[in-house]
Amino acid sequence: MSQLTPMRSGEELDIVRLESYLRNAIPDLPGAPLQIWQFAAGRSNLTYLLSLGGQDYVLRRPPLGPVPPKAHDMVREYEWLVGIYPVFPWAPKPIALCTDASVLGSTFFLMEHRPGVLLEETLEPGGYTPTLGERISKILVERMVDLHAVDWKRTGLESRVKPEGFLRRQVEGWIGRYQRAKIADIAGDQELTQWLLNHVPPSPPPTIIHYDYKLNNMVFDPDYHDVAGIFDWEMSTVGDPIADVAVAMSYWIQDNDDERMKNALHEKITILPGFWSRDRWISEYARLSGRDLTHFSYYLTFAYFKLAVIVAQIYYRYHRGQTQDPRFADMNQVVEWLVDYALSTRPHLRQI
């Protein structure tokens, strides 16, 4: 899934308790001792690789300390994968759910390990051709179209979703999360949130959405012919597919973007020659899916705001001492950039 490191200080797992749990939960494990590494990527839930004698599993657990209401719900993510995996083969197979906090101090779940190539670690201009960027762009669009084409009523998850009124609830919900997470007022934030509330467009029929679809949440096969696995289904639900496209595009940096955005977002691979522009990406999505993206600019503004809120929540945990990860020290500046950038996109939306 990502680069592996030793477990970070303060985020270590209790190896003895965890190994005891694993041997009770998973039959016929090898007798070799448990080895644990932490995935370096990821700024939300904590993710680890567990290895016992050549059998590998991935463990997901919430971050340390208090978490926002309804966030980092391991039971929901596990049960969501139970429904998604049989109908969307790029999702990892869930293995086991543990709700006994005496094991690791919180609920966690296990899923299969999908080995593959993480692009942020391997693509360097010296060993790269524009043809590869073209191929990767095409694959990403096609897999999103595949996900949106899944009949969500076949997943057994109907009782967990409420697709009606999804977009307005999302706008209101993320504004509420922002109010709870922000450390101080940011210039333009009230103007932006009020504008978003006043301009919510009509939504197309609902689909399954990933809602955090980006390059560092997936791995590719060694030849880059397809995605080998798509991860981090924490935010997935049944909702507005155009919102899913917009969230993906909020991470998709292109060479002519604002320099602050290039510095704020670390997924810079898409700047390389051959990767599609955002305009081409959404045009191809519209062609393959048959959906109308007339109001896409609104969705993209909202996606930048949503990203600002996610970063604000991460910085809030850092500010309160709930994580010591040095990557988070300057994230309040990133929140300011994202709010300002979202504001700058609004002139394109006056037709809504």
N, C-alpha and C positions, 0 to 999 in steps of 0.2 A: 504493500500500500504506500509506503513512504520510507524515507531514511530511518534506520533504527539507531537508537542511542541507549546507553544505560539509563535506568530510571532516574528522573530528575529528583533532586533533593526536595523532600516534602511531599513527593508524589509516589513514593515507593509502595508496593503492594506487600502484604504479609504472605511471604512465600509458603510458610508452613500451613497456615489456615487455607490458603488457596489450593495448594496441592491436595490437601485432605478433601476439600470440596470436589475438586476435579475427579478424583478417583472414585468418589461416590456417584457423581453425576454422569460420567462418561464410561461406559464399560470397556474392558480390555485395553486399558492404557498401558504402554510399555513401562517397565520398571525403572527407567532412567529418571534422574532427578529433574525437577521442573526448572527451566531457564526462562527468564523474562527480559524482554527489551521494551522500550517505549518508542512509539512512533513520534518522530520529531515534529512533523507537520500537525496542524490542527490547533485551534485556539479556543475550542469550546469543551466538548467532552474529552476525557482522557482515554487514550487508546494504546493497548499493549499487545505485543506478540508473545504468546506462550508456546513453548516447545518442550515436548517430552519424547525423547528418543525418536525424533524424526516426524512426530505428529504435531502439527502446528494449528493453533487456534488464535483468534483475535478476541480480546476482551475490551468491552466499552463500559465505562462508568462515568458518573457525573463529575464535574470539577469539585475541588475541595471547598468547604465553607457553604454558607447559605446561597441558594440559587433563586432566580426569579420564579414567581408562581407559574406553574405548568411548563417550565423549561426543563430540559435535560431529563425527560421522562423515559427512563430505560424500559419500563414495562410497555409503554406505547410503541417505542421504536422496535422492540423485539417482536411484539405481536403484529406490527405493520409488516415486518420482514416475513413473518409466517404467511401472511396473505399475499405479499408481492412476489416472493421467490418462485412459486410454482407457475406464475403467468408472465414473468419478466426475467429471463435467465441471466441477465447481467447483474442482478442483485445477489448478494451473498446469502448462503443458506444459514439460517439461525440454528444454533445448536442447543443452548440451554439458557434459562433465565434464573437468576438467584435473587430472591427478595429478602433473604436473611442477612440483615445488616451486621450480624456478629462475624461474618466472614471477612468483609473488607470495609465495613463501616457505611455501606450504601448498597442499594440495588445495582446489579450489573448484569450483563449478558455476554454470552459467547457466540461467535459466528465462525464460519469457515474462513480460512486464510486463502485469499485469491492472489497468488503471486502475479506480478506483472511489472511493467515499466511505468514508473511515475515520471511524467515529462519534465517536471521542474528540476529533476536531478540529472537528466541525461541529454537533453537537447542543447547543444552548444553550436554556435554558428560555424565552427570549423568542421563539424561532422554532420552538417545539415544541408538539405536541399529544399528549395521552395515547393517541390512536388510533395514532399512529406507534410509540409504545413497545409497544403491544399487537401491532402488525403485526410488528415486529422480533423480539419474543419468539417469536411463532408460527413465523416463518421459521427461527429458530435451531433450534428443536426439530425441525421437519420435515427440515432438512438433516442433522441428526445421525441421525435415524431412517433417512434415505436412505443415509447412509454405512454404518450398521450392517446395512442390508439387502443390501449388495453381496456377491456370492458371491466370497469371498476366494480361492477356488481358481481363479478366472478371471484372476487378476492375474499369474500366473507367478512369484509370490513365495513359494511354499510352502517352498522350501528355506531361506528366511531367517527363518522363524517357528517358534515352538515354543509353541503355545497351551496345551498341557496344563500344569496347575500354575502358570498365569500369575500369579494374584493372590499366592500365597505367595512366588513368586520376586520379585515386585515389592516386597513388604513387606521381605523380607530384603535385596534389592538396595539399596533406598533407605535402609535403616538403615545399610548399609555405606558408602554415599556420604556420609551424614551424619557418620559417625565420621571419615571422611577429611577432610571439609571444615570441621568445626567448629573454631573458634579456641580456645574454652574451654567448659567444661561450662555447661549452661543448666539452670536449675531445672526439674525435672520431665521432662527429656528421656529419662532412662533408664526412668522409670515409663511414659511414653508408648510407647516402642519395645517394651518387654516386653509391654504390654497389646495392642498391635497384633499381635505374634507369637502371642499366646495366643488370639486371637478371630477368626482368619481364617474367613470364611463360605464355603459352597460357591458356585461360580460357575455362571452359565448357559452355554449353548453359545457358543463364541467368535465374534467378528466382527472386521472391520477397525475399529480405533479410531484417532482422531486423537491424543488424549491431551494436547492443549494447546489445547482448543477454547474460544476466548474472543474477545471483540469486537475486540481490537486485533490479532488474527491473521486478520482477514477484512475485505473491503471490500464495499460494497453498490452496486447500480446507483443512478443519480441520483434515481429515484423511490421507492427503498426497496421495490421489489416483489420483489426477490430478492437473494441474495448474488451478487456478481460474481466473487469469488475467495476461496478459503480457503488460507492459507499456513502456513508453519512446520511441516512434516511430520517434523521431526527425531525426535520421540518416537513417531510412528505405528507401529503393529504390528498383529498379530492377537492379541486378548486379550479380557478381560472387558468387555463393553459398559457394565456398570453403573459400572465404574471410570472410564470415559470421561465418563459423565454427572456423576459426582462431581467430577472435575477441573474440568469446566465450571462447576459450581455453587460450587466453592471460590473462583472469581473473581467470582461473581454477588452483588454487594453489595445489600442491601435496607435500607430506612430505619431499621429497628429493630435493626440489627446493632451490636455492640460498637464504640465510637468508635475503639478502637485498630485494628480491622480496616478501618474506613473510611479511616484515615490510612495504613495499611500498603499497601493496594491502591489503585491509581490508576484502575481501571476503575469509576468511580462513576456512570456514565451510568444504570445500572440502578436507581438510587435514584429517578429521575424518575417522576412519576405515569404509569401506563399499563403500565410494564414489569411483567411477571409476578413474583410471589414465587417463591422456590425451590420451595415446596410445589406451586404450580400448574405450574411448569415440569416437575417430575419426574412429576406426575400425568398431564400431557398426553403426556409421553414414554412412560409406562407404557401409556396408552390406545392410542397410535398403534403402538407396537412390540409390545404384547402381553406384555411382560416383567414378571416379578415383582420388585418393588423392596423386598421385606420387610426386607432387611438394609442398606438404603441408608445408614443413619446410620453404620454401620461404614465404608463406603466414603468418606463425607464426612470423617470423622476422619482416615482415611489420606490423603485428598487434601490436607487442610490440612498434614499432616506433610510430604507430598511437596513442597508449595509451600515449606515452611520449608527443606527441603534445597536446593531450587533457589536460594533466596535466599542460603543459607549458602555455596553454591559460588560465587556471584557475589561475595559479600563476601570470600571466601578469595582470589580473584584480585586484588581491590582491595587487600586487606591486604598481599599479597606484591608489590605494585607492578606487576602485570601489566596493569592498566588504570588510567587516571587519570580515568575518568568520574566527575564529582562526584556523580552520582545515587546512587553506591554507598557513599558515606561512612558513612551511618547504617544500613546494612542489617543489621548484627548485632542492632540493636534490633528490627528487623522479625522476625528469626528468633525472638527471645525471645517476641514477641507471638504469633506463629503457633504455636509449641509450646504456650504457655499456652492459647491458644484451642482448639487441638485437644484438649487435656486436658479442657477444659470441656464438650466435646460428648459425652463417654463415658457419662454416666448414662443416655442414651437407648438404650443398646445392650446392656443386661443380658440381653435375650432370646437373644442369639447364643451 
